Amino acid sequence: MHSVYPAVIVRLWLKYTGLSLLFSIQVVASEPNRIISLAPYITETLYALGAEEKVIAVSRYCRYPPQAQLRPQVGDLFSADIEQIIALRPDVIFVSPSHHALAKKLIQLGITVKTIQAQRLDDIQEMIRYIADIIGHQQQGKEILQQLNTVIHHLQQKIPRSSPTTVLISLVHHINIERSPYYIAGTQDFYHDLLPHLKVNNAYTLPHPAVPALSKEGLYGLDPDIIIALLPAAESLNTPLPYIQQHWHNLQHLRAVRQQRLYFLSNDYTTIPGPRIGRLLYDLAVIIYPDMSWQPYSTLIQKNSPNKIAQQSD
């Protein structure tokens, strides 16, 4: 388990537990000023909402934004320093569903814990609204969601029609890539939810498992039109990026490889289900439709920001 992306580990864990918990039922009495986040996607959301001053500790996997790495680290997915957590006197602790045992222990100690899932696209949107409400940053939450809606609307207008094109998104690359299975996006995650906005189809169509693990023969059986391999953690796995890329290029039995429709994305946000989900969606559009003219993502967002629109209407 240590050899997979931190952001993907949650979904792997969900595959074996079957948990569908979205939020815990504890009530926060007032806006919290001392927050601990134990999941990268939650930490990023808190910072995007402008609550960085309230974040007093994070997990060791919380690397974005860079400022988050300056906060005390109180553990990871597999262990947490409960004594340190208690000493920090948090008003609330945000955790992922994979922290079920830890959350139960902290609640027994009288600490308010909020368990937040971000497996599907709807989960991500609800997470942003939910956290924004808890910390009293509703306006910032609306602005983040507006950015995603801007991208979705832009793609609806720009991409002319749906196509039978099939896309496979590869998620995890082990150190021993020659022997390990290929973990891909299934039909129960936010990657799958993004594809309809791109008017293409997921190459994998079965309802289970949540994170399919395919053999090389399984890949050949799917034979997708486009393959997008996400590689943000290649360095942390001690696997040279060129080695992984060459491994994929050697799979000449795949139509996507032969037709040069194999792509790699190494941005860190590609595996973090958080506020930058709109940026990932836009990246995928640029890859899938290379013959279209695309303005920079930042330009699109700036043009459609509420302030910009208000100025244009004056």
C-alpha positions, 0 to 999 in steps of 0.5 A, a space after each residue: 500500500 505504501 507504493 500507491 498515490 496518497 490521494 488514490 489510497 482512499 479509493 483503494 481502501 474503500 474498495 475493500 471496506 465498502 464504506 459510503 459515509 459522506 459526512 459525520 453527524 457531529 455538530 460544530 458549535 461555532 466557526 472553528 479556529 483550530 483545524 487539523 486536516 488529515 487528508 490532502 484533498 481536505 487540506 487543499 480545500 481549506 487553503 483554497 477557501 482562505 482558511 490557512 490561518 485556522 489550519 494548525 496541523 496536517 498529515 505528512 501527505 498534505 503537500 499542496 499548497 506548499 505552505 501546508 508543509 510548514 504546519 506540524 504533521 500529526 501522522 498519515 493514513 496508517 498512523 497518527 500521533 494522538 497525543 500530539 493531536 490532543 495537545 494541539 487542542 483542535 476545534 475540529 479534525 477533518 478526516 477521510 473515510 479511511 480514518 474510520 478507526 482513528 475517528 472513532 477513537 478521537 470522538 471517544 476522547 471528546 474531539 469533534 471529527 468530520 469525515 469527508 468523502 470525495 470519491 465522486 464529482 458530486 462529493 467534491 462539490 458537496 465537500 467544498 460547500 460543506 467545509 465552506 459552511 462550517 468555517 464560515 467562508 461561504 462566498 469563497 466556496 461559491 467562487 471555487 464552484 463557479 470556476 468548475 461550472 465555468 469549465 463545464 459550461 465552456 466544454 459544453 459549448 466548445 465540444 460539438 457532440 458526443 463521440 464513441 471514443 473510449 478513454 482509459 485513465 491509468 491511476 497507479 504505477 508500482 515500483 515493479 511496473 513490469 509485474 504489477 497490475 494496471 490500476 485504472 479509473 473504474 465507474 465509481 470515481 470522479 474520473 468517470 464522472 468527468 468523461 461525460 463532460 468531455 463527451 467521450 466514454 470510459 473504456 471500462 464499463 463494469 460497476 465493480 470493483 471501485 479501482 480495477 486492477 488489470 493485467 496486460 491482457 486485460 488492457 489489450 481486451 479493452 483496447 481504448 482509443 485514448 490512454 491517459 496515464 497519471 504520473 504525479 507520484 513517479 518520483 516518490 515511488 523511486 521509479 524514473 518517469 522515462 522508465 514508466 513512459 517507455 513501458 507504456 510505449 512498448 505496449 504496441 498491441 494497444 491501438 492508443 499506443 500505435 496511433 500515438 494517443 497515449 498521454 501522460 499527466 504529471 501535475 499533482 492535482 490529477 490525483 487530488 479530488 479537490 478545488 482544482 478538479 476544474 483544471 484537471 477537466 480542462 487538461 483532459 479536454 486539451 488532450 482528448 481534442 488536440 485539434 481544437 484551439 484552447 486558451 490557457 485555463 487561467 485566461 478562461 477563468 479570469 474572463 468568466 470571473 464574477 468581477 470581470 463579468 460585472 465590469 463588462 456589463 457596466 
